[in-house]
C-alpha cells in the first residue's frame, strides 16, 4: 500500500474543548447534553486534516532469529506537525481511500502521549517485505550473522531493525547502526524490488 494513500480518520461527532486543571486535563462538551440511563455519547477530542504521517517497516532482531516485518505509522505530537495536545490511550482505526470510499484496512492501539512525543501505530505484518537471518560462522565466544532484507513493493521503503541484543555484544556491523531507546537500530532504505544486507558479530556476554 502506498504511503500517500493512507489516512487516519475520526468520526464526525461533537467536539470537546480542552481545559487545564493543574496537572490534569478536562474536556468540556461545548453545548448542553444529557445521558439517559445506561447510555453513552461520543465526542471528538481532536479533528485534524493533513497531519504528516510516515510509514516504516519494522522488525525485531534477536540472537535466535528475527520477527516478520510489520507496518508502522508515525506522527509527532506537535502543533507544527498538525497535532499538539495530550492524547489519551485508545484504539485507532486505519482507512484507505479507494474509489471515493474509505475502507477499513487495519486497527491499532496507542498509549497516552504527551505533547512533543512520537505517536506510533503498529499494524499488521506484511508479506511484501521480508527479513532473513543467516548464521555465517561460529567460533569460541562469538557468532557471525547476515541479515537479508527484501522489498517486493513497487516503491522504496524505510526499514528499522531493532536489536534485542545487548549493545556491547554487537560488534563489527557492516553498516553503521543507529541508536533508539537505548538499543542498536539498523535503519535503512530499500529501493523498489530491491534488497539490503547487514553483517555483524555477537560476542558472548562473558567475553
Backbone as ProteinMPNN parsed JSONL, in Angstrom:
{"seq_chain_A": "XXXXXXXXXXXXXXXXXXXXXXXXXXXXXXXXXXXXXXXXXXXXXXXXXXXXXXXXXXXXXXXXXXXXXXXXXXXXXXXXXXXXXXXXXXXXXXXXXXXXXXXXXXXXXXXXXXXXXXXXXXXXXXXXXXXXXXXXXXXXXXXXXXXXXXXXXXXXXXXXXXXXXXXXXXXXXXXXXXXXXXXXXXXXXXXXXXXXXXXXXXXXXXX", "coords_chain_A": {"N_chain_A": [[0.85, -1.184, 0.0], [0.476, 2.218, -0.792], [2.252, 4.911, 0.694], [1.253, 7.537, 0.568], [-1.436, 7.137, 0.259], [-2.644, 6.579, 2.567], [-4.661, 7.341, 5.323], [-5.559, 8.578, 8.535], [-8.53, 8.582, 10.214], [-11.271, 10.153, 11.993], [-14.464, 9.808, 13.565], [-17.153, 11.983, 12.65], [-18.125, 13.68, 15.06], [-19.46, 15.305, 18.012], [-17.401, 17.964, 19.169], [-15.034, 18.395, 21.771], [-13.738, 20.718, 24.249], [-10.567, 21.476, 25.433], [-9.474, 21.882, 28.8], [-7.309, 23.077, 31.368], [-6.557, 21.708, 34.507], [-4.588, 22.174, 36.787], [-2.242, 19.649, 36.869], [-3.895, 18.017, 35.541], [-6.126, 17.204, 32.788], [-9.094, 18.463, 31.528], [-12.08, 17.939, 29.64], [-14.449, 19.733, 28.09], [-17.777, 19.51, 27.018], [-19.088, 21.515, 24.539], [-21.795, 22.287, 24.272], [-25.093, 21.984, 25.695], [-25.883, 18.743, 26.965], [-27.353, 15.53, 27.503], [-27.546, 12.418, 29.295], [-29.11, 9.422, 29.012], [-30.299, 6.7, 31.125], [-27.866, 4.151, 31.414], [-26.685, 4.749, 28.981], [-24.605, 6.248, 26.422], [-22.525, 8.845, 24.994], [-20.777, 9.9, 22.075], [-17.87, 11.845, 21.7], [-15.627, 14.115, 20.06], [-12.213, 14.314, 20.497], [-10.144, 15.508, 19.082], [-9.842, 16.913, 15.858], [-8.226, 16.803, 12.92], [-6.822, 17.694, 9.796], [-4.651, 16.547, 7.188], [-2.369, 15.739, 8.692], [1.042, 15.107, 9.002], [2.22, 11.916, 8.262], [4.431, 9.253, 8.659], [5.498, 6.241, 7.084], [6.796, 3.219, 8.141], [8.587, 0.186, 7.918], [9.113, -2.324, 10.263], [11.078, -4.472, 12.392], [12.071, -6.955, 14.831], [15.26, -7.879, 15.963], [16.917, -10.595, 17.178], [19.127, -12.792, 19.082], [18.394, -15.369, 18.481], [16.836, -15.246, 16.162], [14.632, -13.464, 13.853], [11.858, -11.184, 13.725], [8.81, -11.07, 11.771], [8.632, -8.46, 9.403], [6.768, -5.491, 10.157], [4.112, -3.221, 9.532], [4.262, 0.169, 10.385], [2.9, 3.239, 11.452], [3.764, 6.619, 11.9], [3.67, 9.671, 13.751], [4.306, 13.019, 14.904], [3.614, 14.512, 17.95], [3.089, 17.478, 17.844], [2.334, 20.99, 17.529], [3.208, 22.222, 15.146], [3.228, 20.024, 13.568], [0.676, 19.375, 13.079], [-0.738, 18.382, 15.263], [-0.406, 18.405, 18.685], [-1.456, 18.268, 21.409], [-2.334, 16.745, 24.578], [-2.703, 13.29, 24.173], [-4.956, 10.722, 24.749], [-4.741, 7.231, 25.701], [-5.883, 4.642, 23.505], [-7.992, 2.941, 21.057], [-7.244, 2.71, 17.537], [-8.347, 3.292, 14.273], [-7.652, 2.503, 10.936], [-7.971, 3.779, 7.699], [-8.239, 3.48, 4.144], [-8.49, 5.382, 1.206], [-10.419, 4.488, -1.516], [-11.635, 4.615, -4.685], [-13.348, 6.778, -4.031], [-14.431, 5.95, -1.656], [-13.984, 5.095, 1.839], [-12.142, 2.543, 3.121], [-11.846, 0.199, 5.709], [-8.729, -0.85, 6.748], [-7.105, -1.66, 8.785], [-6.453, -1.97, 12.351], [-5.319, -0.523, 15.423], [-3.531, 0.371, 18.456], [-2.823, 2.918, 20.816], [-0.669, 4.298, 23.327], [-0.948, 6.632, 26.146], [-0.002, 9.883, 25.17], [2.156, 12.57, 25.501], [2.481, 16.095, 24.711], [4.772, 16.685, 22.139], [5.825, 14.132, 22.012], [6.566, 11.117, 20.125], [4.12, 9.526, 18.17], [2.979, 6.338, 17.589], [1.567, 3.876, 15.502], [1.064, 0.529, 15.466], [0.708, -1.837, 13.016], [-0.444, -4.514, 10.895], [1.621, -7.466, 10.208], [3.622, -7.742, 7.218], [3.672, -9.205, 3.934], [5.061, -8.385, 1.76], [7.491, -7.371, 2.407], [10.352, -8.853, 3.592], [12.476, -10.362, 6.056], [15.457, -12.012, 6.556], [17.555, -14.069, 8.534], [20.819, -15.246, 8.569], [23.176, -17.608, 9.728], [26.596, -17.154, 9.704], [29.151, -17.91, 10.667], [30.643, -19.695, 13.405], [32.467, -19.335, 16.3], [34.63, -19.745, 19.164], [32.989, -18.26, 21.717], [31.765, -16.34, 20.082], [29.52, -15.408, 17.4], [28.756, -15.038, 13.969], [26.558, -13.232, 11.827], [24.275, -12.738, 9.066], [21.984, -10.458, 7.798], [19.284, -10.342, 5.583], [17.36, -8.259, 3.791], [14.419, -7.919, 1.997], [12.551, -6.2, -0.43], [9.556, -6.341, -1.934], [7.787, -4.533, -2.915], [6.477, -2.117, -5.295], [7.64, 0.321, -4.817], [9.976, 2.382, -3.006], [11.071, 1.763, 0.39], [11.194, 2.523, 3.921], [13.068, 1.089, 6.482], [13.373, -0.306, 9.784], [15.328, -2.097, 11.956], [15.193, -3.384, 15.059], [17.462, -4.12, 17.541], [17.299, -6.658, 19.78], [19.382, -7.282, 21.541], [22.147, -7.08, 23.714], [23.823, -3.979, 23.689], [26.674, -3.789, 23.782], [27.409, -6.303, 22.969], [27.157, -6.573, 20.258], [29.156, -6.506, 17.504], [31.356, -5.124, 14.981], [29.557, -4.295, 12.759], [28.483, -4.319, 9.341], [27.346, -2.066, 8.3], [26.84, 1.207, 9.585], [25.251, 1.39, 12.732], [22.315, 2.855, 14.114], [20.94, 4.495, 17.061], [18.253, 3.941, 19.289], [15.979, 4.484, 21.86], [17.815, 3.429, 23.665], [18.861, 1.173, 22.398], [20.518, -0.743, 19.801], [19.98, 0.033, 16.342], [19.111, -0.908, 13.138], [18.784, 1.082, 10.575], [17.541, 1.717, 7.45], [17.073, 2.382, 3.923], [15.278, 0.842, 1.291], [15.259, 0.181, -2.124], [12.626, 0.003, -4.634], [11.595, -3.303, -5.247], [14.048, -4.21, -4.351], [17.021, -5.131, -2.396], [18.654, -5.273, 0.846], [21.516, -5.672, 2.937], [23.023, -6.738, 6.015], [25.823, -7.422, 7.95], [27.089, -8.795, 10.954], [28.635, -9.398, 14.189], [28.118, -11.272, 17.128], [29.115, -11.175, 20.411], [29.798, -13.336, 23.119], [28.372, -12.937, 26.403], [30.183, -13.151, 28.555], [32.609, -12.443, 27.576]], "CA_chain_A": [[0.0, 0.0, 0.0], [1.27, 3.422, -0.944], [2.222, 5.727, 1.907], [0.424, 8.727, 0.417], [-2.846, 6.766, 0.166], [-3.098, 6.177, 3.903], [-5.127, 8.425, 6.175], [-6.185, 8.206, 9.798], [-9.73, 9.404, 10.299], [-12.102, 10.059, 13.194], [-15.882, 10.035, 13.284], [-17.568, 13.38, 12.733], [-19.002, 13.77, 16.211], [-19.362, 16.548, 18.769], [-16.025, 18.29, 19.549], [-14.882, 18.896, 23.129], [-12.762, 21.783, 24.446], [-9.621, 21.118, 26.497], [-9.222, 22.832, 29.878], [-6.258, 22.623, 32.274], [-6.828, 21.715, 35.944], [-3.297, 21.787, 37.336], [-1.608, 18.639, 36.02], [-4.946, 17.228, 34.898], [-6.782, 17.768, 31.628], [-10.541, 18.253, 31.482], [-12.604, 18.179, 28.303], [-15.814, 20.215, 28.257], [-18.661, 19.478, 25.858], [-19.419, 22.939, 24.405], [-23.216, 22.602, 24.283], [-25.791, 21.131, 26.662], [-26.111, 17.362, 26.563], [-27.864, 14.677, 28.57], [-27.306, 10.993, 29.158], [-30.144, 8.565, 29.577], [-29.771, 5.586, 31.917], [-27.087, 3.131, 30.708], [-26.389, 5.168, 27.617], [-23.361, 6.984, 26.294], [-22.411, 9.714, 23.831], [-19.442, 10.024, 21.522], [-17.375, 13.197, 21.467], [-14.338, 14.131, 19.366], [-11.157, 15.009, 21.224], [-9.379, 16.316, 18.14], [-10.111, 16.668, 14.439], [-7.171, 17.465, 12.161], [-6.606, 17.249, 8.431], [-3.297, 16.656, 6.622], [-1.305, 15.514, 9.676], [2.112, 14.323, 8.359], [2.371, 10.553, 8.757], [5.474, 8.489, 7.973], [5.299, 4.804, 7.075], [8.05, 2.499, 8.36], [8.522, -1.259, 8.15], [9.981, -2.555, 11.414], [11.195, -5.852, 12.868], [12.959, -7.149, 15.985], [16.39, -8.764, 15.675], [17.432, -11.197, 18.405], [20.187, -13.773, 18.854], [17.825, -16.606, 17.958], [16.052, -15.073, 14.953], [14.068, -12.145, 13.579], [10.404, -11.178, 13.576], [8.332, -10.673, 10.45], [8.45, -7.005, 9.351], [5.433, -5.013, 10.487], [3.841, -1.847, 9.114], [4.055, 1.126, 11.482], [2.659, 4.628, 11.077], [4.285, 7.505, 12.945], [3.452, 11.113, 13.692], [4.897, 13.724, 16.041], [2.547, 15.253, 18.621], [3.447, 18.887, 17.97], [1.433, 21.887, 16.812], [3.696, 22.42, 13.787], [3.013, 18.775, 12.845], [-0.757, 19.171, 12.942], [-1.359, 17.868, 16.486], [-0.03, 19.346, 19.736], [-2.239, 18.254, 22.642], [-2.228, 15.418, 25.21], [-3.533, 12.279, 23.516], [-5.202, 9.591, 25.646], [-4.62, 5.886, 25.134], [-7.126, 4.168, 22.918], [-7.94, 2.206, 19.795], [-7.073, 3.51, 16.325], [-8.808, 2.638, 13.044], [-6.939, 2.987, 9.76], [-8.758, 3.672, 6.484], [-7.609, 3.843, 2.879], [-9.471, 5.854, 0.231], [-10.44, 3.749, -2.772], [-12.814, 4.899, -5.475], [-14.246, 7.691, -3.345], [-14.88, 5.38, -0.383], [-12.952, 4.814, 2.833], [-12.211, 1.144, 3.514], [-11.068, -0.142, 6.886], [-7.649, -1.774, 6.393], [-6.335, -2.077, 9.952], [-6.739, -1.377, 13.654], [-4.149, -0.498, 16.289], [-3.739, 0.931, 19.793], [-1.743, 3.816, 21.211], [-0.604, 4.667, 24.739], [-1.04, 8.064, 26.407], [1.107, 10.612, 24.564], [2.257, 13.98, 25.851], [2.876, 16.977, 23.615], [6.179, 16.542, 21.787], [6.209, 12.737, 21.864], [6.252, 10.411, 18.889], [2.931, 8.679, 18.21], [3.201, 5.226, 16.662], [0.508, 2.894, 15.355], [1.591, -0.736, 14.968], [-0.304, -2.512, 12.225], [-0.28, -5.927, 10.596], [2.838, -7.89, 9.498], [3.477, -7.648, 5.774], [4.311, -10.261, 3.152], [5.839, -7.779, 0.686], [8.822, -7.077, 2.932], [10.789, -9.998, 4.381], [13.792, -10.265, 6.687], [16.029, -13.34, 6.796], [18.805, -14.09, 9.292], [21.66, -16.399, 8.268], [24.386, -17.779, 10.54], [27.751, -17.243, 8.816], [30.241, -18.676, 11.294], [30.612, -19.831, 14.86], [33.772, -19.538, 16.932], [34.516, -19.745, 20.612], [32.552, -16.998, 22.323], [31.169, -15.37, 19.174], [28.835, -15.913, 16.215], [28.56, -14.021, 12.945], [25.272, -13.351, 11.152], [23.94, -11.858, 7.954], [20.566, -10.152, 7.631], [18.92, -10.037, 4.198], [16.065, -7.571, 3.751], [13.902, -7.891, 0.627], [11.376, -5.355, -0.632], [8.844, -6.721, -3.156], [6.874, -3.458, -3.285], [6.899, -1.32, -6.46], [8.105, 1.624, -4.333], [11.013, 2.265, -1.982], [10.562, 1.734, 1.758], [12.082, 2.795, 5.046], [13.042, -0.065, 7.387], [14.103, -0.213, 11.053], [15.503, -3.36, 12.667], [15.503, -3.12, 16.476], [18.26, -5.2, 18.105], [17.013, -7.123, 21.14], [20.663, -7.855, 21.95], [22.911, -6.081, 24.454], [24.567, -3.097, 22.784], [28.104, -4.1, 23.775], [27.642, -7.636, 22.404], [27.11, -6.492, 18.797], [30.434, -5.98, 17.03], [31.751, -5.101, 13.573], [28.47, -4.27, 11.767], [28.928, -3.9, 8.01], [26.835, -0.7, 8.141], [26.744, 1.889, 10.873], [23.972, 1.25, 13.406], [21.804, 3.999, 14.857], [20.513, 4.191, 18.428], [16.909, 4.403, 19.622], [15.506, 3.941, 23.135], [18.899, 2.698, 24.335], [19.198, -0.074, 21.718], [21.008, -0.622, 18.438], [18.922, 0.074, 15.343], [19.51, -0.915, 11.734], [17.854, 1.945, 9.839], [17.977, 1.746, 6.066], [16.068, 2.48, 2.869], [15.404, -0.224, 0.294], [14.547, 0.594, -3.338], [11.569, -0.883, -5.131], [12.061, -4.629, -5.678], [15.474, -4.289, -4.029], [17.458, -5.808, -1.175], [19.698, -4.66, 1.664], [22.132, -6.677, 3.799], [23.813, -6.299, 7.162], [26.589, -8.47, 8.615], [27.537, -8.384, 12.281], [29.098, -10.455, 15.078], [27.63, -11.197, 18.504], [30.099, -11.684, 21.364], [29.192, -13.887, 24.337], [28.316, -11.948, 27.49], [31.307, -13.25, 29.469], [33.838, -12.099, 26.888]], "C_chain_A": [[0.885, 1.232, 0.0], [1.109, 4.308, 0.279], [1.278, 6.906, 1.771], [-1.057, 8.417, 0.364], [-3.456, 6.47, 1.514], [-3.501, 7.401, 4.709], [-5.682, 7.842, 7.455], [-7.359, 9.131, 10.005], [-10.43, 9.204, 11.623], [-13.541, 10.342, 12.8], [-16.212, 11.509, 13.441], [-18.595, 13.499, 13.848], [-18.713, 15.068, 16.945], [-17.948, 16.746, 19.319], [-15.979, 18.856, 20.95], [-13.786, 19.954, 23.172], [-11.878, 21.427, 25.631], [-9.477, 22.251, 27.513], [-8.179, 22.229, 30.818], [-6.705, 22.778, 33.723], [-5.561, 21.248, 36.654], [-2.601, 20.838, 36.371], [-2.626, 17.791, 35.269], [-5.52, 17.967, 33.692], [-8.273, 17.435, 31.697], [-11.022, 18.623, 30.088], [-14.098, 18.492, 28.416], [-16.584, 20.092, 26.94], [-19.248, 20.877, 25.695], [-20.898, 23.271, 24.406], [-23.93, 21.622, 25.211], [-26.027, 19.724, 26.1], [-26.616, 16.578, 27.752], [-27.545, 13.23, 28.258], [-28.459, 10.236, 29.796], [-29.496, 7.421, 30.336], [-29.09, 4.565, 31.006], [-26.808, 3.485, 29.248], [-25.052, 5.903, 27.586], [-23.429, 7.859, 25.047], [-20.964, 9.718, 23.373], [-19.105, 11.495, 21.336], [-16.012, 13.086, 20.8], [-13.341, 14.931, 20.186], [-10.409, 15.957, 20.3], [-9.8, 15.936, 16.725], [-9.097, 17.473, 13.644], [-7.078, 16.859, 10.767], [-5.124, 17.409, 8.081], [-2.208, 16.594, 7.691], [-0.22, 14.664, 9.011], [2.276, 12.969, 9.044], [3.488, 9.875, 7.966], [5.189, 7.003, 8.125], [6.655, 4.12, 7.16], [7.732, 1.014, 8.487], [9.536, -1.579, 9.239], [9.957, -4.02, 11.822], [12.139, -5.872, 14.064], [14.013, -8.184, 15.623], [16.934, -9.282, 16.999], [18.513, -12.215, 18.057], [19.634, -15.015, 18.174], [17.012, -16.464, 16.702], [15.529, -13.656, 14.812], [12.549, -12.266, 13.47], [10.038, -10.785, 12.146], [8.123, -9.165, 10.435], [6.981, -6.611, 9.463], [5.295, -3.563, 10.026], [3.608, -0.979, 10.343], [3.87, 2.525, 10.906], [3.087, 5.521, 12.231], [3.942, 8.954, 12.659], [4.127, 11.718, 14.915], [3.833, 14.626, 16.637], [2.984, 16.687, 18.918], [2.49, 19.727, 17.134], [1.881, 22.057, 15.366], [3.606, 21.151, 12.945], [1.526, 18.4, 12.813], [-1.464, 18.644, 14.171], [-1.099, 18.85, 17.618], [-0.971, 19.429, 20.91], [-2.093, 16.867, 23.264], [-3.201, 14.436, 24.574], [-3.722, 11.098, 24.454], [-5.005, 8.263, 24.92], [-5.954, 5.457, 24.544], [-6.9, 3.451, 21.608], [-7.851, 3.173, 18.623], [-7.555, 2.692, 15.136], [-8.116, 3.298, 11.858], [-7.774, 2.725, 8.517], [-7.918, 4.067, 5.276], [-8.694, 4.251, 1.9], [-9.326, 5.081, -1.075], [-11.749, 4.04, -3.498], [-13.826, 5.793, -4.786], [-14.796, 7.168, -2.033], [-13.689, 5.174, 0.537], [-13.142, 3.393, 3.351], [-11.314, 0.901, 4.718], [-10.01, -1.172, 6.506], [-6.819, -2.203, 7.604], [-6.784, -1.365, 11.211], [-5.496, -1.482, 14.527], [-4.536, 0.078, 17.64], [-2.559, 1.841, 20.101], [-1.824, 4.106, 22.704], [-0.844, 6.167, 24.894], [0.198, 8.764, 25.848], [1.046, 12.079, 24.957], [2.636, 14.782, 24.61], [4.38, 16.829, 23.38], [6.623, 15.11, 21.569], [5.869, 12.195, 20.486], [5.04, 9.517, 19.112], [3.106, 7.586, 17.162], [2.02, 4.27, 16.693], [1.101, 1.633, 14.727], [0.476, -1.503, 14.274], [0.11, -3.948, 11.935], [1.115, -6.232, 10.034], [2.57, -7.871, 7.992], [4.18, -8.804, 5.084], [5.169, -9.699, 2.029], [7.249, -7.387, 1.108], [9.217, -8.222, 3.852], [12.193, -9.755, 4.915], [14.265, -11.668, 7.031], [17.345, -13.205, 7.55], [19.558, -15.378, 8.972], [22.861, -16.426, 9.203], [25.564, -17.991, 9.602], [28.863, -18.106, 9.398], [30.054, -18.69, 12.797], [32.016, -20.114, 15.363], [33.583, -19.465, 18.433], [34.143, -18.349, 21.11], [31.946, -15.998, 21.369], [30.524, -16.077, 17.98], [28.602, -14.754, 15.248], [27.267, -14.303, 12.181], [25.21, -12.418, 9.949], [22.425, -11.693, 7.905], [20.328, -9.767, 6.175], [17.495, -9.494, 4.191], [15.623, -7.448, 2.3], [12.614, -7.077, 0.564], [10.73, -5.701, -1.962], [7.846, -5.664, -3.592], [7.381, -2.715, -4.522], [7.313, 0.095, -6.078], [9.138, 1.391, -3.24], [10.389, 2.331, -0.59], [11.645, 2.167, 2.734], [11.942, 1.642, 6.023], [13.851, 0.239, 8.634], [14.136, -1.582, 11.718], [16.01, -3.091, 14.069], [16.232, -4.325, 17.068], [17.864, -5.481, 19.553], [18.221, -7.904, 21.65], [21.432, -6.744, 22.655], [23.806, -5.289, 23.514], [26.036, -3.504, 22.665], [28.409, -5.437, 23.119], [27.662, -7.627, 20.882], [28.381, -5.79, 18.302], [30.516, -6.013, 15.506], [30.571, -5.136, 12.585], [28.986, -3.753, 10.427], [28.408, -2.516, 7.639], [26.701, -0.077, 9.527], [25.34, 1.752, 11.448], [23.593, 2.547, 14.105], [21.443, 3.56, 16.275], [19.11, 4.744, 18.633], [16.454, 3.692, 20.889], [16.549, 3.04, 23.791], [19.312, 1.414, 23.648], [19.742, 0.223, 20.325], [19.852, -0.709, 17.458], [19.546, 0.054, 13.957], [18.457, -0.139, 10.959], [18.37, 2.082, 8.412], [16.788, 1.948, 5.137], [16.344, 1.394, 1.839], [14.631, 0.195, -0.946], [13.459, -0.401, -3.724], [12.167, -2.171, -5.669], [13.559, -4.823, -5.421], [15.747, -5.041, -2.746], [18.474, -4.954, -0.436], [20.239, -5.741, 2.592], [22.906, -6.013, 4.928], [24.507, -7.514, 7.757], [27.09, -7.941, 9.949], [27.937, -9.616, 13.085], [28.546, -10.214, 16.472], [28.637, -11.889, 19.414], [29.374, -12.199, 22.605], [29.338, -12.906, 25.478], [29.531, -11.993, 28.383], [32.637, -12.911, 28.811], [34.213, -10.652, 27.149]], "O_chain_A": [[1.902, 1.29, 0.691], [0.018, 4.451, 0.832], [0.576, 7.254, 2.721], [-1.873, 9.337, 0.419], [-4.641, 6.148, 1.61], [-2.763, 8.384, 4.769], [-6.216, 6.733, 7.458], [-7.197, 10.351, 9.974], [-10.212, 8.201, 12.302], [-13.801, 11.035, 11.817], [-15.619, 12.202, 14.268], [-19.798, 13.425, 13.601], [-17.835, 15.836, 16.552], [-17.359, 15.816, 19.87], [-16.795, 19.71, 21.296], [-12.996, 20.072, 22.236], [-12.379, 21.114, 26.711], [-9.372, 23.421, 27.145], [-8.164, 21.019, 31.04], [-7.173, 23.843, 34.124], [-5.457, 20.094, 37.071], [-2.391, 21.169, 35.203], [-2.257, 16.946, 34.454], [-5.416, 19.189, 33.587], [-8.66, 16.284, 31.898], [-10.456, 19.499, 29.434], [-14.902, 17.636, 28.786], [-16.106, 20.514, 25.887], [-19.858, 21.386, 26.635], [-21.246, 24.445, 24.529], [-23.412, 20.538, 25.478], [-26.329, 19.55, 24.919], [-26.331, 16.933, 28.896], [-27.304, 12.863, 27.108], [-28.742, 10.4, 30.983], [-28.293, 7.19, 30.214], [-29.636, 4.162, 29.979], [-26.71, 2.604, 28.394], [-24.448, 6.145, 28.631], [-24.263, 7.652, 24.166], [-20.043, 9.561, 24.175], [-19.93, 12.287, 20.879], [-15.32, 12.079, 20.956], [-13.592, 16.087, 20.529], [-10.079, 17.078, 20.686], [-10.08, 14.771, 16.441], [-9.11, 18.703, 13.691], [-7.24, 15.651, 10.592], [-4.438, 18.286, 8.607], [-1.221, 17.325, 7.603], [-0.53, 13.588, 8.498], [2.45, 12.895, 10.26], [3.489, 9.918, 6.736], [4.701, 6.558, 9.163], [7.553, 4.395, 6.364], [6.729, 0.635, 9.092], [10.69, -1.159, 9.155], [8.962, -4.72, 11.629], [12.905, -4.934, 14.284], [13.705, -9.23, 15.051], [17.363, -8.499, 17.847], [18.782, -12.469, 16.883], [20.327, -15.648, 17.377], [16.521, -17.471, 16.191], [15.928, -12.758, 15.553], [12.026, -13.336, 13.157], [10.859, -10.237, 11.41], [7.503, -8.626, 11.352], [6.087, -7.285, 8.951], [6.239, -2.778, 10.119], [2.846, -1.349, 11.236], [4.586, 2.939, 9.995], [2.811, 5.225, 13.394], [3.922, 9.405, 11.514], [4.478, 11.004, 15.854], [3.215, 15.418, 15.925], [3.217, 17.061, 20.068], [1.91, 19.247, 16.16], [1.054, 22.042, 14.455], [3.873, 21.186, 11.744], [1.171, 17.25, 12.553], [-2.682, 18.47, 14.142], [-1.517, 20.005, 17.539], [-1.272, 20.525, 21.38], [-1.765, 15.91, 22.562], [-4.391, 14.725, 24.453], [-2.737, 10.522, 24.915], [-5.092, 8.184, 23.694], [-7.017, 5.855, 25.021], [-5.777, 3.361, 21.11], [-8.32, 4.308, 18.702], [-7.203, 1.519, 15.009], [-8.014, 4.524, 11.796], [-8.234, 1.606, 8.292], [-7.004, 4.885, 5.379], [-9.705, 3.561, 1.767], [-8.246, 5.029, -1.663], [-12.832, 3.749, -2.991], [-15.032, 5.594, -4.934], [-15.552, 7.869, -1.36], [-12.545, 5.089, 0.092], [-14.172, 3.073, 3.945], [-10.165, 1.341, 4.747], [-10.341, -2.245, 6.001], [-5.916, -3.029, 7.464], [-7.407, -0.304, 11.159], [-4.711, -2.42, 14.388], [-5.718, 0.254, 17.937], [-1.43, 1.565, 19.694], [-2.913, 4.154, 23.277], [-0.934, 6.891, 23.903], [1.319, 8.289, 26.033], [0.027, 12.746, 24.773], [3.056, 14.225, 23.596], [5.164, 16.846, 24.329], [7.69, 14.88, 21.0], [5.014, 12.727, 19.777], [4.948, 8.83, 20.129], [3.353, 7.873, 15.99], [1.532, 3.898, 17.76], [1.583, 1.665, 13.595], [-0.566, -1.782, 14.867], [0.925, -4.523, 12.656], [1.736, -5.35, 9.441], [1.423, -7.973, 7.556], [5.173, -9.324, 5.593], [5.927, -10.44, 1.404], [8.099, -7.103, 0.265], [8.492, -8.531, 4.798], [12.992, -9.041, 4.309], [13.568, -12.42, 7.711], [18.155, -12.331, 7.243], [19.005, -16.471, 9.088], [23.491, -15.396, 9.445], [25.54, -18.911, 8.785], [29.446, -18.934, 8.698], [29.402, -17.822, 13.376], [32.674, -21.04, 14.89], [32.493, -19.157, 18.914], [34.895, -17.389, 20.939], [31.63, -14.886, 21.79], [30.917, -17.18, 17.599], [28.292, -13.636, 15.66], [26.923, -15.456, 11.922], [25.973, -11.459, 9.83], [21.68, -12.672, 7.963], [21.071, -8.97, 5.603], [16.548, -10.196, 4.546], [16.365, -6.931, 1.465], [11.713, -7.241, 1.387], [11.288, -5.394, -3.015], [7.118, -5.882, -4.561], [8.586, -2.684, -4.772], [7.333, 0.981, -6.932], [9.17, 0.326, -2.622], [9.306, 2.89, -0.415], [12.835, 2.175, 2.419], [10.826, 1.25, 6.362], [14.867, 0.934, 8.582], [13.088, -2.159, 12.009], [17.134, -2.622, 14.248], [15.685, -5.428, 17.096], [18.068, -4.649, 20.438], [18.097, -9.033, 22.126], [21.373, -5.588, 22.235], [24.468, -5.859, 22.647], [26.577, -3.556, 21.56], [29.555, -5.687, 22.746], [28.139, -8.584, 20.272], [28.64, -4.635, 18.639], [29.85, -6.805, 14.84], [30.591, -5.942, 11.655], [29.827, -2.856, 10.385], [28.966, -1.862, 6.758], [26.474, -0.776, 10.514], [24.352, 1.97, 10.746], [24.456, 3.254, 14.626], [21.619, 2.397, 16.639], [18.803, 5.861, 18.216], [16.529, 2.467, 20.991], [16.214, 2.02, 24.394], [20.045, 0.621, 24.238], [19.477, 1.276, 19.744], [18.874, -1.419, 17.691], [20.396, 0.884, 13.633], [17.362, -0.645, 10.714], [19.502, 2.513, 8.194], [15.641, 1.713, 5.518], [17.496, 1.069, 1.552], [13.453, 0.536, -0.84], [13.396, -1.509, -3.193], [13.122, -2.148, -6.445], [14.246, -5.511, -6.176], [14.828, -5.528, -2.087], [19.074, -4.04, -1.001], [19.494, -6.636, 2.993], [23.377, -4.883, 4.806], [23.861, -8.523, 8.039], [27.472, -6.776, 10.059], [27.616, -10.743, 12.708], [28.512, -9.077, 16.943], [28.971, -13.055, 19.206], [28.436, -11.562, 23.085], [30.297, -12.135, 25.531], [29.902, -10.958, 28.938], [33.688, -13.077, 29.429], [35.231, -10.178, 26.646]]}, "name": "protein", "num_of_chains": 1, "seq": "XXXXXXXXXXXXXXXXXXXXXXXXXXXXXXXXXXXXXXXXXXXXXXXXXXXXXXXXXXXXXXXXXXXXXXXXXXXXXXXXXXXXXXXXXXXXXXXXXXXXXXXXXXXXXXXXXXXXXXXXXXXXXXXXXXXXXXXXXXXXXXXXXXXXXXXXXXXXXXXXXXXXXXXXXXXXXXXXXXXXXXXXXXXXXXXXXXXXXXXXXXXXXXX"}
